[in-house]
Amino acid sequence: MGQVWVKCFGVGDGWPCADRKHASFLYQVGKASILIDCGEPIDSSFKATGLSYDTIDRILISHLHSDHIGGFPMFMQGFWLEERKKELPVHMPAEGIKPIGELLKASYIFEELLSFKLRFETLQVRKPIMTKGVRITPYHTAHLEGLRKSFQKKYRQKFEAFSFLIEAGKLRIAHSADIGKPEDLAPLLTKPLDLLVCELAHFEAEDLFVYLREHKIKRLAFTHLARPLWENLKKTKQLAAKCLPGVDITFLRDGDEIGF
């Protein structure tokens, strides 16, 4: 597989879609295996790989939109029934830990039934998470700022969303998750990247392409394309190639793999 292998379980944009599943990505970097987001149907997608249910070292939930977390309860049932053994840390925005824990209880997925320890941990901006020599650093994004401004007076939530920088030695990989504007990527782009997996749904495509043109990125993989961009993929690819000449660009589909 090389030093890095990424399995794209779902690349959809959150809308109901017949040809795309929802956001979930498995990163294997060195000896570490990290799952980012649990969009449905992660349970069947993971089962189809044939991988052991002890493969995943940690799960990171970037934010609490249902297309990023909707598959989580069923995936936990899979870990239970497939008798995962090793401890599973799950990192997410603080406000999700209690209700999601209660959802598992309401689904009769009790901790006494699990053959492993399930541990929830809070994501904190710029506080690294270490796994088998790999450092994962969360950064805040403005993805939920519009909702926060509209609803925080009624719903006392923090509306947090995170992107992630994954580092192992000199290797640097960035995963945007959902962002509010291209400038949200700035903390991930302070040094050259070996790979950027970046969403393309919540701003003008050309604005993102032009912004990325000023940074050094070896491989660029776009996911979470807004429906108009997905339906006109040829045109989207042409615009990306025009704005980002010389960059290795991929537009991801469900089931795609990236390795190097």
Secondary structure, 3 states (H helix, E strand, C coil): CCCEEEEEEECCCCCCCCCCCCCEEEEEECCEEEEECCCCCHHHHHHHHCCCCCCCCEEECCCCCHHHHCCHHHHHHHHHHCCCCCCEEEEECHHHHHHHHHHHHHCCCCHHHCCCCEEEEECCCCCCEEECCEEEEEEECCCCHHHHHHHCCCCCCCCCCEEEEEEECCEEEEECCCCCCHHHHHHHCCCCECEEEEEECCCCHHHHHHHHCCCCECEEEEEEECHHHHHCHHHHHHHHHHHCCCCEEEECCCCCEEEC
